[in-house]
Amino acid sequence: MKEKILEIEKYAKENNVPIIEKESIAYIMQYIKENNIKNILEIGSAIGYSSILMASVDPSITITTIERDETRYMECLKNIKKCELDKRINVVYQDALEVNLTGVSYDLIFIDAAKGQYTKFFEKFKYFLSKKGTIITDNLKFHGYVGKSSAIESKNLRQLVSKIEGYIDFLKNNDEFTTEILDIGDGIGISKRKDEK
Ligand code: SAM
């Protein structure tokens, strides 16, 4: 398994595929273990790195992960099969905002897709979170740019960072959820329902 994970890391580096920082996935794996999480929804599979590591925490864990990029989706399927996790990880090839989920609920929803759409993902998928479930969001520091958007010269980057800042405001002022932002990796948000904390 370790060998296969190293190969995936190498592929990601060589092909410029963004994958989660080691410190962040280590934290999430520990969180999954401590909170006895069994059923996970991931938005943004890339090539399967984070879903494979999350599934490796315990053999009873099942994951649905969504990816809209065809090349990454194909690579993700390949990697999951190679790790013999295809019975426990279901990869959906679609834009997450168009996916139709019915009658399911997840203990953990991990948001790690287009940063500009974080609020939309949260608003859509919170209905599929179990009562005591957690929504984890990655990249809330966005390489140190968050909080400094007005000083960014590139228009595209400024707009993206200000969307993440908007998402953080949305989390901070949320009536239903309370969020803790941890200074781990690129910044992780841990959101739980207020009445279920
Ligand atoms: N979670 C992965 C990991 O750590 O191994 C990394 C995911 S990468 C940061 C983000 C991925 O989300 C990209 O592969 C991108 O194609 C995908 N993505 C972005 N927006 C999406 C959307 N609306 N629906 C589905 N996938 C999306």
Residues whose N, C-alpha, C, O or C-beta is under 5 A from the ligand:
A	BS01	SAM	P18 I19 I20 G44 S45 A46 G48 Y49 S50 I66 E67 R68 D69 R72 Q94 D95 A96 L97 D112 A113 A114
